[in-house]
Amino acid sequence: MRNGCLNENRFKNIEEAQYIVEYWRNFYNSERLHSSLGV
């Protein structure tokens, strides 16, 4: 998460950080291609 989200964003406030981290976490866990699938 640190390399994929936190290090790539500069947040204006805690609310923005929470929103972006939640969005990124959902994408990471459900939409991105997973290496375990051989992709």
N, CA, C and O atoms as a printed pandas DataFrame, in Angstrom:
     atom_number atom_name residue_name chain_id  residue_number  x_coord  y_coord  z_coord
0              1         N          MET        A               1    0.818   -1.182    0.000
1              2        CA          MET        A               1    0.000    0.000    0.000
2              3         C          MET        A               1    0.868    1.254    0.000
3              4         O          MET        A               1    0.538    2.239   -0.661
4              5         N          ARG        A               2    1.951    1.223    0.722
5              6        CA          ARG        A               2    2.784    2.427    0.809
6              7         C          ARG        A               2    3.289    2.825   -0.570
7              8         O          ARG        A               2    3.175    3.991   -0.948
8              9         N          ASN        A               3    3.843    1.888   -1.331
9             10        CA          ASN        A               3    4.380    2.232   -2.652
10            11         C          ASN        A               3    3.280    2.535   -3.658
11            12         O          ASN        A               3    3.453    3.393   -4.523
12            13         N          GLY        A               4    2.167    1.852   -3.555
13            14        CA          GLY        A               4    1.113    2.019   -4.544
14            15         C          GLY        A               4    0.181    3.180   -4.307
15            16         O          GLY        A               4   -0.488    3.628   -5.238
16            17         N          CYS        A               5    0.116    3.676   -3.099
17            18        CA          CYS        A               5   -0.855    4.730   -2.804
18            19         C          CYS        A               5   -0.261    5.867   -1.992
19            20         O          CYS        A               5   -0.301    7.018   -2.425
20            21         N          LEU        A               6    0.278    5.572   -0.848
21            22        CA          LEU        A               6    0.701    6.623    0.078
22            23         C          LEU        A               6    1.871    7.439   -0.446
23            24         O          LEU        A               6    1.883    8.661   -0.295
24            25         N          ASN        A               7    2.848    6.794   -1.054
25            26        CA          ASN        A               7    4.013    7.525   -1.556
26            27         C          ASN        A               7    3.718    8.308   -2.833
27            28         O          ASN        A               7    4.480    9.202   -3.200
28            29         N          GLU        A               8    2.619    7.981   -3.511
29            30        CA          GLU        A               8    2.302    8.624   -4.783
30            31         C          GLU        A               8    1.310    9.775   -4.651
31            32         O          GLU        A               8    1.008   10.440   -5.641
32            33         N          ASN        A               9    0.802   10.019   -3.456
33            34        CA          ASN        A               9   -0.212   11.054   -3.267
34            35         C          ASN        A               9    0.191   12.015   -2.166
35            36         O          ASN        A               9    0.857   11.646   -1.199
36            37         N          ARG        A              10   -0.226   13.240   -2.337
37            38        CA          ARG        A              10   -0.066   14.262   -1.305
38            39         C          ARG        A              10   -1.478   14.703   -0.939
39            40         O          ARG        A              10   -2.199   15.260   -1.766
40            41         N          PHE        A              11   -1.860   14.452    0.292
41            42        CA          PHE        A              11   -3.226   14.701    0.726
42            43         C          PHE        A              11   -3.375   16.090    1.342
43            44         O          PHE        A              11   -2.479   16.573    2.034
44            45         N          LYS        A              12   -4.511   16.720    1.085
45            46        CA          LYS        A              12   -4.792   18.052    1.631
46            47         C          LYS        A              12   -5.237   17.984    3.084
47            48         O          LYS        A              12   -4.956   18.886    3.874
48            49         N          ASN        A              13   -5.938   16.901    3.431
49            50        CA          ASN        A              13   -6.449   16.746    4.787
50            51         C          ASN        A              13   -6.746   15.272    5.049
51            52         O          ASN        A              13   -6.627   14.444    4.146
52            53         N          ILE        A              14   -7.129   14.946    6.271
53            54        CA          ILE        A              14   -7.359   13.548    6.644
54            55         C          ILE        A              14   -8.553   12.956    5.897
55            56         O          ILE        A              14   -8.547   11.768    5.573
56            57         N          GLU        A              15   -9.564   13.757    5.624
57            58        CA          GLU        A              15  -10.735   13.260    4.905
58            59         C          GLU        A              15  -10.367   12.838    3.485
59            60         O          GLU        A              15  -10.815   11.798    3.002
60            61         N          GLU        A              16   -9.554   13.645    2.826
61            62        CA          GLU        A              16   -9.106   13.297    1.480
62            63         C          GLU        A              16   -8.252   12.032    1.514
63            64         O          GLU        A              16   -8.391   11.167    0.650
64            65         N          ALA        A              17   -7.386   11.924    2.489
65            66        CA          ALA        A              17   -6.542   10.735    2.627
66            67         C          ALA        A              17   -7.398    9.492    2.830
67            68         O          ALA        A              17   -7.145    8.463    2.204
68            69         N          GLN        A              18   -8.396    9.570    3.687
69            70        CA          GLN        A              18   -9.265    8.421    3.938
70            71         C          GLN        A              18  -10.010    8.012    2.679
71            72         O          GLN        A              18  -10.129    6.822    2.388
72            73         N          TYR        A              19  -10.510    8.980    1.933
73            74        CA          TYR        A              19  -11.246    8.697    0.706
74            75         C          TYR        A              19  -10.353    8.013   -0.327
75            76         O          TYR        A              19  -10.738    7.000   -0.909
76            77         N          ILE        A              20   -9.177    8.558   -0.550
77            78        CA          ILE        A              20   -8.269    8.012   -1.561
78            79         C          ILE        A              20   -7.755    6.636   -1.155
79            80         O          ILE        A              20   -7.680    5.736   -1.992
80            81         N          VAL        A              21   -7.403    6.461    0.105
81            82        CA          VAL        A              21   -6.912    5.160    0.571
82            83         C          VAL        A              21   -8.010    4.109    0.456
83            84         O          VAL        A              21   -7.731    2.983    0.047
84            85         N          GLU        A              22   -9.242    4.443    0.803
85            86        CA          GLU        A              22  -10.355    3.495    0.687
86            87         C          GLU        A              22  -10.598    3.118   -0.770
87            88         O          GLU        A              22  -10.803    1.945   -1.083
88            89         N          TYR        A              23  -10.577    4.108   -1.660
89            90        CA          TYR        A              23  -10.747    3.841   -3.086
90            91         C          TYR        A              23   -9.639    2.922   -3.584
91            92         O          TYR        A              23   -9.913    1.943   -4.278
92            93         N          TRP        A              24   -8.397    3.227   -3.239
93            94        CA          TRP        A              24   -7.253    2.438   -3.679
94            95         C          TRP        A              24   -7.323    1.012   -3.128
95            96         O          TRP        A              24   -7.029    0.051   -3.840
96            97         N          ARG        A              25   -7.717    0.881   -1.852
97            98        CA          ARG        A              25   -7.816   -0.439   -1.228
98            99         C          ARG        A              25   -8.865   -1.291   -1.935
99           100         O          ARG        A              25   -8.630   -2.471   -2.195
100          101         N          ASN        A              26  -10.010   -0.708   -2.247
101          102        CA          ASN        A              26  -11.047   -1.447   -2.967
102          103         C          ASN        A              26  -10.562   -1.873   -4.347
103          104         O          ASN        A              26  -10.798   -3.008   -4.761
104          105         N          PHE        A              27   -9.892   -0.982   -5.058
105          106        CA          PHE        A              27   -9.341   -1.319   -6.366
106          107         C          PHE        A              27   -8.310   -2.438   -6.245
107          108         O          PHE        A              27   -8.339   -3.403   -7.010
108          109         N          TYR        A              28   -7.402   -2.305   -5.285
109          110        CA          TYR        A              28   -6.327   -3.275   -5.101
110          111         C          TYR        A              28   -6.884   -4.662   -4.798
111          112         O          TYR        A              28   -6.367   -5.660   -5.300
112          113         N          ASN        A              29   -7.923   -4.731   -3.986
113          114        CA          ASN        A              29   -8.464   -6.017   -3.554
114          115         C          ASN        A              29   -9.465   -6.625   -4.518
115          116         O          ASN        A              29   -9.727   -7.825   -4.430
116          117         N          SER        A              30  -10.039   -5.852   -5.438
117          118        CA          SER        A              30  -11.105   -6.426   -6.249
118          119         C          SER        A              30  -10.977   -6.222   -7.754
119          120         O          SER        A              30  -11.482   -7.049   -8.514
120          121         N          GLU        A              31  -10.332   -5.172   -8.211
121          122        CA          GLU        A              31  -10.364   -4.876   -9.640
122          123         C          GLU        A              31   -9.053   -5.078  -10.378
123          124         O          GLU        A              31   -9.068   -5.353  -11.577
124          125         N          ARG        A              32   -7.944   -4.955   -9.714
125          126        CA          ARG        A              32   -6.668   -5.061  -10.421
126          127         C          ARG        A              32   -6.380   -6.522  -10.772
127          128         O          ARG        A              32   -6.938   -7.436  -10.166
128          129         N          LEU        A              33   -5.519   -6.725  -11.739
129          130        CA          LEU        A              33   -5.104   -8.074  -12.092
130          131         C          LEU        A              33   -4.157   -8.595  -11.020
131          132         O          LEU        A              33   -3.236   -7.896  -10.599
132          133         N          HIS        A              34   -4.387   -9.809  -10.591
133          134        CA          HIS        A              34   -3.583  -10.393   -9.527
134          135         C          HIS        A              34   -2.484  -11.277  -10.102
135          136         O          HIS        A              34   -2.719  -12.036  -11.042
136          137         N          SER        A              35   -1.300  -11.178   -9.543
137          138        CA          SER        A              35   -0.174  -11.978  -10.022
138          139         C          SER        A              35   -0.415  -13.465   -9.814
139          140         O          SER        A              35    0.138  -14.280  -10.552
140          141         N          SER        A              36   -1.221  -13.840   -8.833
141          142        CA          SER        A              36   -1.485  -15.255   -8.583
142          143         C          SER        A              36   -2.308  -15.883   -9.705
143          144         O          SER        A              36   -2.382  -17.108   -9.801
144          145         N          LEU        A              37   -2.923  -15.066  -10.551
145          146        CA          LEU        A              37   -3.693  -15.577  -11.677
146          147         C          LEU        A              37   -2.816  -15.817  -12.900
147          148         O          LEU        A              37   -3.308  -16.218  -13.955
148          149         N          GLY        A              38   -1.514  -15.571  -12.754
149          150        CA          GLY        A              38   -0.598  -15.783  -13.858
150          151         C          GLY        A              38   -0.561  -14.627  -14.838
151          152         O          GLY        A              38   -0.119  -14.786  -15.976
152          153         N          VAL        A              39   -1.017  -13.484  -14.410
153          154        CA          VAL        A              39   -1.051  -12.306  -15.289
154          155         C          VAL        A              39    0.071  -11.383  -14.929
155          156         O          VAL        A              39    0.225  -10.329  -15.547
